[in-house]
Amino acid sequence: MPLKSVSSVEIPSELGRVAIIGAGAVGCYYGGRLAQHGHDVHFLMRSDYEAVSKKGLHITSPLGDVQIHVNAHQTTADIGPCDLVIIAMKVTSNAALLDLLPPLLHENTALLTLQNGLGNEEFLAQHFGAERVLGGLCFVCINRIAPGVIHHIAQGRINLGEHIRAPVPRTHQIAAEFQRSQIDCQVMESLAAARWQKLVWNIPFNGLSIAAGGVDTETILANPTLETRVRDLMAEIIQTAASLGHSLPENLIETMVTNTRTMAAYKPSSLIDYLERREVELEAIWGQPIRHAAQAGLTMPRVQELYEELKVKLTQSS
């Protein structure tokens, strides 16, 4: 597709001033879409700062390729107070948020975490106040393939919800602005249920991609033994969620497996971290659900087995 160059020119919106913390594939893709459609977006950039400052963000996508001129900063103090802070950094770096977030906050700043696993909203609520916190579950195939270059392969939906309450006007305002920015965004009545629904995909595919020897989703589903294990893991997660009061769609397993087949040879984010010797989000994606279930007197033997396999793999690679 021809490359379209876009300047980030602010237009009135319900989002106000937006900061992106965690400028990897997820942060750059969604932040880039917001900037592309006129929102006042500011990116905290580390390794990609020089490239993005000079050339902007480059998104390749089935929706059309685009080069977006964006506001890149090296510190959150340079960004200053914002109305919405979108957190897309790895869960393994959450401790850094204690220093990164304060310069971005004013009295009514909202914090939206797009991170994987369980416990992220609770972490933000503990340190910055529960009323600020929202969560978003991203169903998207994206990779960062070079500094400032994001390859969008398929999908892109965000399921959005409030941490401690049902949706309020700001929830719908954020969703509407996302939708206006070429982002499929659905408001969820229960963020906790949405988190467990995302785990139904993340636990088996991110986990087996590593445990099976560094394989992509196409390879997993081409192997009958691995596909059976995917389905068994999914069933256990759905049953656990139901026991915790989170009812998930009856056809979720078939829907997720069918959708994953359309991704072709997709490498999940945990596999990329593993192959590039970065820290994998082991506890947030696999450990926390097991512990969360245990607090309610529940066991997850299939997830536990995969968790133990991953601990061995990660120890061997370190």
Secondary structure, DSSP 8 states (H G I E B T S, - for coil): ---EEEE------SS-EEEEE--SHHHHHHHHHHHHTT-EEEEE-STTHHHHHHH-EEEE-TT--EEEE-EEESSHHHH---SEEEE-S-GGGGGGHHHHSGGG--TT-EEEE--SSSSHHHHHHHHH-GGGEEEEEEEEEEEEEETTEEEEEEEEEEEEEESSSS--HHHHHHHHHHHHTT--EEE-S-HHHHHHHHHHHIIIIIHHHHHTTS--HHHHHHSHHHHHHHHHHHHHHHHHHHHTT----TTHHHHHHHHHHTT-S---HHHHHHHTT----HIIIIIHHHHHHHHTT---HHHHHHHHHHHHHHHHH-
